[in-house]
């Protein structure tokens, strides 16, 4: 089975290390949430994902996906033609 390479940004790496420590019960959940600047509820939610998925549970779900608000290339083309046609310059 081929291993998947996971890249974490610094914030995610720090978050994973703190969550790992709270899972090992070296720090309390409330302390971990204060360290990360999140609520205790979010701490529980992230802990659950890390237990189930490991490091992948830390990574933001929308990473590597295009924005849902992205304007299509077709509309950009129409817009640029319209602007060129209707400008005074």
JOTA-V37560 format. One record per residue. N is the residue number from 1. RES is the residue in one letter. NEAR is the number of other ideal C-beta (glycine too) atoms within 10 Angstrom. Layout:
BEGIN
n = {N/N}
res = {RES/RES}
near = {NEAR/NEAR}
END
This chain:
BEGIN
n = {1/2/3/4/5/6/7/8/9/10/11/12/13/14/15/16/17/18/19/20/21/22/23/24/25/26/27/28/29/30/31/32/33/34/35/36/37/38/39/40/41/42/43/44/45/46/47/48/49/50/51/52/53/54/55/56/57/58/59/60/61/62/63/64/65/66/67/68/69/70/71/72/73/74/75/76/77/78/79/80/81/82/83/84/85/86/87/88/89}
res = {X/X/X/X/X/X/X/X/X/X/X/X/X/X/X/X/X/X/X/X/X/X/X/X/X/X/X/X/X/X/X/X/X/X/X/X/X/X/X/X/X/X/X/X/X/X/X/X/X/X/X/X/X/X/X/X/X/X/X/X/X/X/X/X/X/X/X/X/X/X/X/X/X/X/X/X/X/X/X/X/X/X/X/X/X/X/X/X/X}
near = {3/4/5/7/5/11/8/13/12/7/11/16/13/14/21/18/12/20/23/16/15/23/14/8/8/10/16/13/15/11/14/22/19/15/17/17/8/15/11/13/9/12/22/13/13/21/17/11/16/19/11/9/11/11/14/11/16/22/18/10/6/9/9/6/8/7/7/6/5/8/9/8/8/8/10/10/10/11/11/10/10/10/9/9/7/7/7/3/3}
END
